[in-house]
Amino acid sequence: MRYFEDVEVGEIHEFGEYEVTEEEVVEFAEQYDPQPFHVDREAAEESMFGELVASGWHTAAMSMRLLVDGPEGEEDRAAMGSPGVDELRWHKPVKPGDTLSVRTEVLEKRPSESREDRGYVTSRLETYNEDDELVMSWVADTIYRRRDAE
């Protein structure tokens, strides 16, 4: 189990690969973000993108999946959730056929001032395509259980 005390500021982790399929792009968008450039190939060709692209929310969801499935899967971390995400940016469209990977860097950590059983870890997440182009980034706090709380 990886607790708050085990996390070091400056540490970097890289997480796997995720192949984006057209079927998944359309399925996600039909349910959650049904804009023409996400669900209709012909309409997408006439859009500013010139082709079908994944919803930014889908990119965020795929990135989260990579994070949870990474080398330190959720079951190996004492993570207790997150109060939110800041600085969410979509830098470049994600297209069917792209292969995504995620990189995280711990920016800061601090013990909770009100709860002795937890601490906050602030990290930057960056998602890249197969050409190492940055497609999405965010900064978020994750609440971690402290070792002594067990």
N, C-alpha and C positions, 0 to 999 in steps of 0.2 A: 504494500500500500504506500502510495506517495502522498505525504502530508504537506501542509503549509511549510513546516520547518525544512523540508527536503528541497523546496524550490529555491533556485538561485537567480538573482537579478543578472540579466545578460545571457542566460542560457538560451540556446536556439534548438528547435526541434523541427524535423521535416517529416511530413506525413504523406505516404503512398501516392497512388495514382487512381484517377477516376475518369473513365471514358464516358464522354457525353454522347448520348444517342439522340437522333431526331425524334424517335418515338417518345422518349422520356421528356424532351423539351416541349413537345406539343401536348403531351398528357398533363404535365405540371401546369402549363400555361392555360389549358382549357379549364382546369379546375380553379386556379388561383390568380391568373394574370392574363386574361384572354384578349390581349391586344393583337392586332393582325400580324405584326412582325414576329410574334411568338407562336402563332397557331396556323398561319396560312403561308405556304412557300411563295405563291405568286404575289400575294400582297407584300410579303417581306422583300421581294425583289424590287418593288416600287418604293420601299421605305428608305430612310436615310442610311440604313444598314446595308441594303442591297442584297440581303440574304436572311434566311431564318436565323434568329438568335435566341438564346435562352433568356428567360426572365432573370433580372438581377436577384430576385428573391430565390429563384431556383439555384443560382450560383451560390448564394449564401447557404442554402440548405445542403448542397453537395459539399461545400467546404466544411460545414459542421459535421457531416457524415465522415469525411476524411479525418477530422480532428478526433472524433469519438472512436473511430476504428483504428487510430494510429498505434504506434508502438507501445504507448501507455494507454491502453483502452480505458474507457470510463470505469470499468471494474477495478482497475489498478490504481486509480486516483481517489483521493478523499475529497473530490470536488462535490460541492453541495448546490451547484447552480450558479446563476449569474444575475446581478441586478440590471444588466443591460449592456448594450453595445454603443460605442461612440465612434464618431469619425468613419462611418460606413461610406465607402466609395467604390463605385464601379468604374474602373479605369479603361477597360476594353471589353467589347462584347465577347461573350462565349458562344461558340457555334457547335452544332452537331459535328462530331469527329474530333473535337478538342479533347486532350487528356489533361486533367487538372491535378495539381499537387499543392500542398499547403505547407507553409513555413511559419513558425511562431517564434517570437522573441519576448522574453520576460522583461518588462520595462521597470516594474517596481513591485514591491510587496509591503504590506503593512498589517499588523495585527488589528483586529476589530477593537474599537474603543468601548463598545457596549457589550460584547459577547466574548468571553474568554475562550470559547470552544472553537473559534474560527479566525481566519485572516483573509485578506483580500490580495489577489495577485492580478496585476494589470499587465496584459500582454497585447502585442500587435500581431495580428494574423494577416498573412499575405497569401493570396491564391494566384498561382501561375499556370499558364498553359504550357503545352509541350515545347514551345519555342522560348521558354523562360520569360515570357512577357507577363507583366503584372496585370491581372484582370480584375481583382477585387482586393480590398483591404478593410480592416476594422481594428479598433482598439476596444478592448473589453476588460472588465473586472470579472474574475471568477472567485467565488467564495470557496475556500478550502478548510476542511476540518483540521484542527490542530491535534498533534499526536497525543498530548496530555488529556484531550477530551474523551479518548476511548475508554 
